[in-house]
Amino acid sequence: MQGFIRRAAVVCAALAACSFLGAASAQSYPNKPVKWIVPYPPAGTTDVLARIVAQWLSENLGQQVVVENKAGGGNNIGTEFVVNAPPDGYTMLLVNPANGINASLYKKLSFNFIRDIAPVAGIVRTPNVMVVTNNLPVKTVAEFIAYCKANPSKVNMASSSSGTSTHLSGELFKSMTGCSMVHIPYKGAGPVLTDLIGGQVQVFFDNLPSSAGHIKGGSIRALAVTSAAREPSFPDLPTVADTVPGYEATAWFGVGMPKGTPREAIDKMNAAVNKALADPKLRARLAELGGSPIPGTPEDFGKVIVAETDKWAKVVASSGATVD
């Protein structure tokens, strides 16, 4: 009997130790650097936003949050990398509009984004902005539409990649206006802006943060924002909907982790991101880029992902856009 009691005591002590270690592990997360995958090259909106927030997190979490760019495949290479990463809280994805769009645009993905990525936290929602090369003889959306119709298939519409919001915002514009434009996909917003400035492409429905500096510097011309209302950081810019009633497209960004990541890690990172979004200095930086914070729980961000996936599925179907 005494032997049984001793064995039971040993088992209980072991279980208590495991419980303590588990709790300590959760409390100490993160205890090593966290890798944040941006599925685009440097210099685009996703990269700019990730680096701004990663700097704040690194300064406040006690561990470095390291941004790593994994571009290609219309955003799918970086996303697949995170889907297949260990679900331990140390690999994150910069979730972006392409994740919702690609669910219907691609027919042969190796993953199901809603099933395989756990939502962690929303960051910001931004309007896109319709920008043109300075040598295009148009200054308004109405003039652009008239130019397109007078020059069918002679306008090159660039995007940061097939399946991005910069692509589908243009496809939505084409379907609602009857403009005939040739889609030219790039590998990120940075290369697009270089060619837009140089006149190799004529129009780009860019996420506002990556174009903002070029607009202010006068190297490209902004015609309108794609949100339903005017953007406070560019109050003189009209909306596309002022000319094309009903047109609306915005970009949204957040954090995801592989399915199966411990809830403790998700909640810790969610709390950190929400705290970052409440920081006046960080909010001011995001506002300069045209970003409106979207704080909330992991479940709140999950609802954003589902709603945007459903919305863009309808645009993909109506426009006939495909990459397969």
C-alpha positions as a Markdown table, in Angstrom:
| # | Residue | x | y | z |
|---|---|---|---|---|
| 1 | Met | 0.0 | 0.0 | 0.0 |
| 2 | Gln | 2.8 | 2.4 | 0.9 |
| 3 | Gly | 4.5 | 1.6 | -2.4 |
| 4 | Phe | 1.3 | 2.5 | -4.3 |
| 5 | Ile | 1.0 | 5.7 | -2.4 |
| 6 | Arg | 4.6 | 6.6 | -3.2 |
| 7 | Arg | 4.0 | 5.9 | -6.9 |
| 8 | Ala | 0.9 | 7.9 | -6.9 |
| 9 | Ala | 2.7 | 10.8 | -5.2 |
| 10 | Val | 5.4 | 10.6 | -7.9 |
| 11 | Val | 2.8 | 10.7 | -10.7 |
| 12 | Cys | 1.0 | 13.7 | -9.1 |
| 13 | Ala | 4.3 | 15.5 | -8.6 |
| 14 | Ala | 5.2 | 14.8 | -12.3 |
| 15 | Leu | 1.8 | 16.1 | -13.5 |
| 16 | Ala | 2.2 | 19.2 | -11.3 |
| 17 | Ala | 5.6 | 19.8 | -12.7 |
| 18 | Cys | 4.3 | 19.5 | -16.3 |
| 19 | Ser | 1.5 | 21.8 | -15.5 |
| 20 | Phe | 3.9 | 24.3 | -14.0 |
| 21 | Leu | 6.3 | 24.1 | -16.9 |
| 22 | Gly | 3.4 | 24.5 | -19.4 |
| 23 | Ala | 2.2 | 27.6 | -17.5 |
| 24 | Ala | 5.7 | 28.9 | -17.3 |
| 25 | Ser | 6.2 | 28.4 | -21.0 |
| 26 | Ala | 3.0 | 30.2 | -21.8 |
| 27 | Gln | 4.0 | 33.1 | -19.5 |
| 28 | Ser | 7.4 | 33.4 | -20.9 |
| 29 | Tyr | 6.3 | 33.4 | -24.6 |
| 30 | Pro | 8.1 | 34.6 | -26.6 |
| 31 | Asn | 11.4 | 33.4 | -25.3 |
| 32 | Lys | 13.2 | 33.5 | -28.6 |
| 33 | Pro | 12.9 | 35.6 | -31.8 |
| 34 | Val | 9.7 | 35.4 | -33.8 |
| 35 | Lys | 9.8 | 35.2 | -37.5 |
| 36 | Trp | 7.2 | 37.3 | -39.4 |
| 37 | Ile | 6.8 | 36.2 | -43.0 |
| 38 | Val | 5.8 | 38.9 | -45.5 |
| 39 | Pro | 4.8 | 37.2 | -48.8 |
| 40 | Tyr | 6.1 | 40.1 | -50.9 |
| 41 | Pro | 9.4 | 41.8 | -51.7 |
| 42 | Pro | 10.6 | 44.8 | -49.6 |
| 43 | Ala | 9.2 | 48.3 | -50.2 |
| 44 | Gly | 5.5 | 47.4 | -50.7 |
| 45 | Thr | 2.6 | 48.1 | -48.3 |
| 46 | Thr | 2.8 | 44.7 | -46.6 |
| 47 | Asp | 6.5 | 45.1 | -46.0 |
| 48 | Val | 6.2 | 48.7 | -44.8 |
| 49 | Leu | 3.4 | 47.9 | -42.3 |
| 50 | Ala | 5.1 | 44.8 | -41.0 |
| 51 | Arg | 8.4 | 46.6 | -40.3 |
| 52 | Ile | 6.6 | 49.5 | -38.5 |
| 53 | Val | 4.7 | 47.1 | -36.2 |
| 54 | Ala | 7.6 | 44.6 | -35.9 |
| 55 | Gln | 9.8 | 47.4 | -34.5 |
| 56 | Trp | 7.2 | 48.2 | -31.8 |
| 57 | Leu | 6.8 | 44.6 | -30.9 |
| 58 | Ser | 10.5 | 44.0 | -30.7 |
| 59 | Glu | 10.9 | 46.9 | -28.3 |
| 60 | Asn | 8.0 | 45.8 | -26.1 |
| 61 | Leu | 7.9 | 42.0 | -26.2 |
| 62 | Gly | 11.5 | 41.4 | -25.0 |
| 63 | Gln | 12.3 | 39.4 | -28.2 |
| 64 | Gln | 13.0 | 40.4 | -31.7 |
| 65 | Val | 10.2 | 40.1 | -34.3 |
| 66 | Val | 12.2 | 39.6 | -37.5 |
| 67 | Val | 10.5 | 40.4 | -40.8 |
| 68 | Glu | 11.4 | 37.9 | -43.6 |
| 69 | Asn | 10.3 | 38.5 | -47.2 |
| 70 | Lys | 9.2 | 35.4 | -49.1 |
| 71 | Ala | 7.8 | 36.6 | -52.4 |
| 72 | Gly | 6.3 | 34.8 | -55.3 |
| 73 | Gly | 3.4 | 32.7 | -56.4 |
| 74 | Gly | 0.9 | 35.6 | -56.0 |
| 75 | Asn | 1.5 | 35.6 | -52.2 |
| 76 | Asn | 1.1 | 31.8 | -52.0 |
| 77 | Ile | 4.7 | 30.9 | -51.4 |
| 78 | Gly | 5.0 | 32.8 | -48.2 |
| 79 | Thr | 1.6 | 31.7 | -47.1 |
| 80 | Glu | 2.3 | 28.1 | -47.7 |
| 81 | Phe | 5.6 | 28.4 | -45.8 |
| 82 | Val | 3.7 | 29.6 | -42.7 |
| 83 | Val | 0.9 | 26.9 | -43.1 |
| 84 | Asn | 3.6 | 24.3 | -43.0 |
| 85 | Ala | 5.7 | 25.9 | -40.2 |
| 86 | Pro | 5.7 | 24.4 | -36.6 |
| 87 | Pro | 2.6 | 25.7 | -34.8 |
| 88 | Asp | 4.6 | 27.0 | -31.8 |
| 89 | Gly | 3.9 | 30.7 | -32.1 |
| 90 | Tyr | 7.3 | 31.6 | -33.5 |
| 91 | Thr | 6.3 | 31.9 | -37.2 |
| 92 | Met | 3.7 | 34.5 | -38.2 |
| 93 | Leu | 2.2 | 35.6 | -41.5 |
| 94 | Leu | 1.4 | 39.2 | -42.6 |
| 95 | Val | -2.2 | 38.4 | -43.6 |
| 96 | Asn | -3.3 | 40.6 | -46.5 |
| 97 | Pro | -6.1 | 40.9 | -49.1 |
| 98 | Ala | -4.5 | 38.3 | -51.4 |
| 99 | Asn | -5.2 | 35.6 | -48.8 |
| 100 | Gly | -8.9 | 36.2 | -49.2 |
| 101 | Ile | -8.8 | 36.7 | -53.0 |
| 102 | Asn | -6.7 | 33.7 | -53.8 |
| 103 | Ala | -9.2 | 31.3 | -52.2 |
| 104 | Ser | -11.4 | 31.8 | -55.3 |
| 105 | Leu | -8.8 | 33.0 | -57.9 |
| 106 | Tyr | -6.7 | 29.9 | -57.6 |
| 107 | Lys | -8.3 | 26.5 | -58.1 |
| 108 | Lys | -5.3 | 24.3 | -57.1 |
| 109 | Leu | -4.0 | 25.7 | -53.9 |
| 110 | Ser | -2.2 | 23.2 | -51.6 |
| 111 | Phe | -3.9 | 24.8 | -48.5 |
| 112 | Asn | -7.2 | 26.2 | -47.4 |
| 113 | Phe | -6.4 | 29.6 | -45.8 |
| 114 | Ile | -9.4 | 29.8 | -43.5 |
| 115 | Arg | -8.9 | 26.2 | -42.3 |
| 116 | Asp | -5.1 | 26.3 | -42.1 |
| 117 | Ile | -4.2 | 29.7 | -40.7 |
| 118 | Ala | -5.3 | 30.8 | -37.2 |
| 119 | Pro | -6.3 | 34.5 | -37.1 |
| 120 | Val | -4.3 | 36.4 | -34.4 |
| 121 | Ala | -4.9 | 40.1 | -34.8 |
| 122 | Gly | -6.0 | 42.8 | -37.2 |
| 123 | Ile | -3.7 | 45.7 | -37.9 |
| 124 | Val | -5.1 | 48.2 | -40.3 |
| 125 | Arg | -7.5 | 48.8 | -43.2 |
| 126 | Thr | -6.3 | 51.1 | -45.9 |
| 127 | Pro | -7.9 | 52.4 | -49.1 |
| 128 | Asn | -6.2 | 51.7 | -52.4 |
| 129 | Val | -5.4 | 54.6 | -54.6 |
| 130 | Met | -5.7 | 54.9 | -58.4 |
| 131 | Val | -2.4 | 56.3 | -59.6 |
| 132 | Val | -1.2 | 57.0 | -63.1 |
| 133 | Thr | 2.1 | 57.8 | -64.8 |
| 134 | Asn | 2.7 | 61.6 | -65.2 |
| 135 | Asn | 2.9 | 61.3 | -68.9 |
| 136 | Leu | -0.6 | 60.0 | -69.3 |
| 137 | Pro | -2.8 | 63.0 | -70.3 |
| 138 | Val | -5.5 | 62.6 | -67.7 |
| 139 | Lys | -6.2 | 64.2 | -64.3 |
| 140 | Thr | -9.5 | 62.8 | -63.3 |
| 141 | Val | -11.2 | 59.3 | -63.3 |
| 142 | Ala | -13.7 | 60.5 | -65.9 |
| 143 | Glu | -10.8 | 61.6 | -68.2 |
| 144 | Phe | -9.1 | 58.2 | -67.6 |
| 145 | Ile | -12.2 | 56.3 | -68.6 |
| 146 | Ala | -12.6 | 58.4 | -71.8 |
| 147 | Tyr | -8.9 | 57.8 | -72.6 |
| 148 | Cys | -9.2 | 54.1 | -72.1 |
| 149 | Lys | -12.3 | 53.9 | -74.4 |
| 150 | Ala | -10.5 | 55.9 | -77.0 |
| 151 | Asn | -7.4 | 53.6 | -76.7 |
| 152 | Pro | -8.8 | 50.1 | -76.1 |
| 153 | Ser | -6.2 | 47.6 | -74.8 |
| 154 | Lys | -3.4 | 50.2 | -75.0 |
| 155 | Val | -3.4 | 51.0 | -71.3 |
| 156 | Asn | -1.2 | 48.7 | -69.1 |
| 157 | Met | -2.7 | 48.1 | -65.7 |
| 158 | Ala | 0.0 | 47.0 | -63.3 |
| 159 | Ser | -0.5 | 45.0 | -60.1 |
| 160 | Ser | 1.8 | 43.9 | -57.4 |
| 161 | Ser | 1.0 | 40.3 | -58.3 |
| 162 | Ser | -2.0 | 38.3 | -59.6 |
| 163 | Gly | -4.6 | 37.9 | -57.0 |
| 164 | Thr | -3.7 | 40.9 | -54.9 |
| 165 | Ser | -6.1 | 43.7 | -54.0 |
| 166 | Thr | -4.2 | 45.9 | -56.5 |
| 167 | His | -5.1 | 43.4 | -59.2 |
| 168 | Leu | -8.8 | 42.8 | -58.2 |
| 169 | Ser | -9.4 | 46.5 | -57.6 |
| 170 | Gly | -8.4 | 47.1 | -61.2 |
| 171 | Glu | -10.6 | 44.1 | -62.4 |
| 172 | Leu | -13.5 | 45.6 | -60.5 |
| 173 | Phe | -12.9 | 49.0 | -62.2 |
| 174 | Lys | -12.7 | 47.3 | -65.6 |
| 175 | Ser | -16.0 | 45.4 | -65.1 |
| 176 | Met | -17.8 | 48.5 | -63.8 |
| 177 | Thr | -16.6 | 50.9 | -66.5 |
| 178 | Gly | -16.1 | 48.8 | -69.6 |
| 179 | Cys | -12.5 | 49.9 | -69.8 |
| 180 | Ser | -10.2 | 47.6 | -71.7 |
| 181 | Met | -6.8 | 47.4 | -70.1 |
| 182 | Val | -4.0 | 44.9 | -70.2 |
| 183 | His | -3.1 | 43.4 | -66.8 |
| 184 | Ile | 0.7 | 43.3 | -66.1 |
| 185 | Pro | 1.5 | 41.5 | -62.9 |
| 186 | Tyr | 4.7 | 42.2 | -61.0 |
| 187 | Lys | 6.4 | 40.8 | -58.0 |
| 188 | Gly | 5.6 | 43.5 | -55.5 |
| 189 | Ala | 4.7 | 47.2 | -55.4 |
| 190 | Gly | 8.2 | 48.5 | -55.5 |
| 191 | Pro | 9.0 | 47.3 | -59.0 |
| 192 | Val | 5.6 | 48.5 | -60.2 |
| 193 | Leu | 6.2 | 52.0 | -58.9 |
| 194 | Thr | 9.6 | 52.2 | -60.6 |
| 195 | Asp | 8.0 | 51.3 | -64.0 |
| 196 | Leu | 5.0 | 53.6 | -63.3 |
| 197 | Ile | 7.3 | 56.5 | -62.7 |
| 198 | Gly | 9.2 | 55.6 | -65.9 |
| 199 | Gly | 6.1 | 55.3 | -67.9 |
| 200 | Gln | 6.4 | 51.6 | -68.8 |
| 201 | Val | 2.9 | 51.0 | -67.3 |
| 202 | Gln | 0.1 | 53.6 | -67.1 |
| 203 | Val | -2.1 | 52.8 | -64.1 |
| 204 | Phe | -1.8 | 51.1 | -60.7 |
| 205 | Phe | -4.5 | 50.6 | -58.1 |
| 206 | Asp | -2.0 | 50.6 | -55.3 |
| 207 | Asn | -2.4 | 50.2 | -51.5 |
| 208 | Leu | -2.1 | 53.8 | -50.4 |
| 209 | Pro | 0.9 | 53.3 | -48.0 |
| 210 | Ser | 3.4 | 52.3 | -50.7 |
| 211 | Ser | 2.3 | 55.1 | -53.1 |
| 212 | Ala | 1.9 | 57.9 | -50.5 |
| 213 | Gly | 5.4 | 59.2 | -50.7 |
| 214 | His | 5.5 | 59.2 | -54.5 |
| 215 | Ile | 2.2 | 61.0 | -54.7 |
| 216 | Lys | 3.4 | 63.7 | -52.3 |
| 217 | Gly | 6.7 | 63.9 | -54.1 |
| 218 | Gly | 5.0 | 64.4 | -57.5 |
| 219 | Ser | 6.6 | 61.5 | -59.3 |
| 220 | Ile | 3.2 | 59.9 | -60.0 |
| 221 | Arg | -0.3 | 61.4 | -60.2 |
| 222 | Ala | -3.2 | 60.2 | -57.9 |
| 223 | Leu | -6.7 | 60.3 | -59.4 |
| 224 | Ala | -8.8 | 58.9 | -56.6 |
| 225 | Val | -9.0 | 56.7 | -53.6 |
| 226 | Thr | -10.9 | 53.4 | -53.8 |
| 227 | Ser | -12.7 | 53.7 | -50.4 |
| 228 | Ala | -16.3 | 54.7 | -50.0 |
| 229 | Ala | -15.3 | 57.9 | -48.3 |
| 230 | Arg | -12.4 | 60.3 | -48.8 |
| 231 | Glu | -9.1 | 59.6 | -47.1 |
| 232 | Pro | -8.2 | 62.1 | -44.3 |
| 233 | Ser | -4.5 | 61.9 | -45.2 |
| 234 | Phe | -5.3 | 63.0 | -48.8 |
| 235 | Pro | -8.4 | 65.1 | -48.3 |
| 236 | Asp | -8.3 | 66.7 | -51.7 |
| 237 | Leu | -8.5 | 63.3 | -53.5 |
| 238 | Pro | -12.0 | 62.3 | -54.7 |
| 239 | Thr | -13.2 | 58.7 | -54.5 |
| 240 | Val | -13.5 | 56.5 | -57.5 |
| 241 | Ala | -17.2 | 56.1 | -56.5 |
| 242 | Asp | -17.7 | 59.8 | -57.2 |
| 243 | Thr | -17.4 | 58.9 | -60.9 |
| 244 | Val | -18.3 | 55.2 | -60.8 |
| 245 | Pro | -21.2 | 54.9 | -58.3 |
| 246 | Gly | -21.0 | 51.8 | -56.1 |
| 247 | Tyr | -17.2 | 51.2 | -56.6 |
| 248 | Glu | -15.4 | 50.4 | -53.3 |
| 249 | Ala | -12.2 | 48.4 | -52.5 |
| 250 | Thr | -10.0 | 48.5 | -49.5 |
| 251 | Ala | -7.0 | 46.6 | -48.3 |
| 252 | Trp | -6.8 | 45.0 | -44.9 |
| 253 | Phe | -3.8 | 43.6 | -43.0 |
| 254 | Gly | -3.2 | 41.5 | -39.9 |
| 255 | Val | -1.4 | 38.6 | -38.2 |
| 256 | Gly | -1.9 | 34.9 | -38.6 |
| 257 | Met | -0.2 | 31.8 | -37.3 |
| 258 | Pro | -0.3 | 28.1 | -38.3 |
| 259 | Lys | -3.4 | 26.2 | -37.3 |
| 260 | Gly | -2.8 | 24.4 | -34.0 |
| 261 | Thr | -0.7 | 27.2 | -32.5 |
| 262 | Pro | -1.3 | 27.3 | -28.7 |
| 263 | Arg | -4.0 | 29.7 | -27.7 |
| 264 | Glu | -1.7 | 31.2 | -25.1 |
| 265 | Ala | 0.7 | 32.3 | -27.8 |
| 266 | Ile | -2.1 | 33.7 | -30.0 |
| 267 | Asp | -3.6 | 35.6 | -27.1 |
| 268 | Lys | -0.2 | 37.0 | -26.0 |
| 269 | Met | 0.5 | 38.3 | -29.6 |
| 270 | Asn | -3.0 | 39.6 | -30.0 |
| 271 | Ala | -2.7 | 41.6 | -26.8 |
| 272 | Ala | 0.7 | 43.0 | -28.0 |
| 273 | Val | -0.6 | 44.0 | -31.4 |
| 274 | Asn | -3.7 | 45.7 | -29.8 |
| 275 | Lys | -1.4 | 47.6 | -27.4 |
| 276 | Ala | 0.7 | 48.7 | -30.4 |
| 277 | Leu | -2.4 | 50.0 | -32.2 |
| 278 | Ala | -3.3 | 52.0 | -29.1 |
| 279 | Asp | 0.1 | 53.7 | -29.0 |
| 280 | Pro | -0.3 | 57.3 | -30.2 |
| 281 | Lys | 3.1 | 57.4 | -31.9 |
| 282 | Leu | 2.4 | 54.2 | -33.9 |
| 283 | Arg | -1.1 | 55.2 | -34.7 |
| 284 | Ala | 0.2 | 58.5 | -36.1 |
| 285 | Arg | 2.7 | 56.6 | -38.3 |
| 286 | Leu | -0.1 | 54.4 | -39.6 |
| 287 | Ala | -2.4 | 57.4 | -40.2 |
| 288 | Glu | 0.4 | 59.1 | -42.3 |
| 289 | Leu | 0.1 | 56.0 | -44.5 |
| 290 | Gly | -3.6 | 56.1 | -44.7 |
| 291 | Gly | -4.2 | 53.2 | -42.3 |
| 292 | Ser | -7.1 | 52.9 | -39.9 |
| 293 | Pro | -6.4 | 50.5 | -37.0 |
| 294 | Ile | -8.7 | 47.4 | -36.8 |
| 295 | Pro | -8.1 | 46.2 | -33.2 |
| 296 | Gly | -10.0 | 43.3 | -31.7 |
| 297 | Thr | -9.9 | 39.7 | -30.7 |
| 298 | Pro | -8.6 | 36.8 | -32.9 |
| 299 | Glu | -12.2 | 36.0 | -33.6 |
| 300 | Asp | -12.9 | 39.6 | -34.7 |
| 301 | Phe | -10.1 | 39.3 | -37.2 |
| 302 | Gly | -11.3 | 35.9 | -38.3 |
| 303 | Lys | -14.7 | 37.5 | -39.2 |
| 304 | Val | -12.8 | 40.1 | -41.4 |
| 305 | Ile | -11.0 | 37.3 | -43.3 |
| 306 | Val | -14.3 | 35.4 | -43.9 |
| 307 | Ala | -16.2 | 38.5 | -45.0 |
| 308 | Glu | -13.4 | 39.7 | -47.4 |
| 309 | Thr | -13.0 | 36.2 | -48.8 |
| 310 | Asp | -16.8 | 36.1 | -49.6 |
| 311 | Lys | -16.7 | 39.6 | -51.1 |
| 312 | Trp | -13.8 | 39.0 | -53.5 |
| 313 | Ala | -15.1 | 35.6 | -54.6 |
| 314 | Lys | -18.1 | 37.5 | -56.1 |
| 315 | Val | -15.7 | 40.0 | -57.9 |
| 316 | Val | -13.6 | 37.1 | -59.2 |
| 317 | Ala | -16.7 | 35.4 | -60.5 |
| 318 | Ser | -18.2 | 38.5 | -62.1 |
| 319 | Ser | -14.9 | 39.7 | -63.7 |
| 320 | Gly | -13.8 | 36.3 | -64.9 |
| 321 | Ala | -10.4 | 36.8 | -63.5 |
| 322 | Thr | -8.2 | 33.7 | -63.2 |
| 323 | Val | -4.6 | 32.7 | -63.0 |
| 324 | Asp | -4.9 | 28.9 | -63.5 |
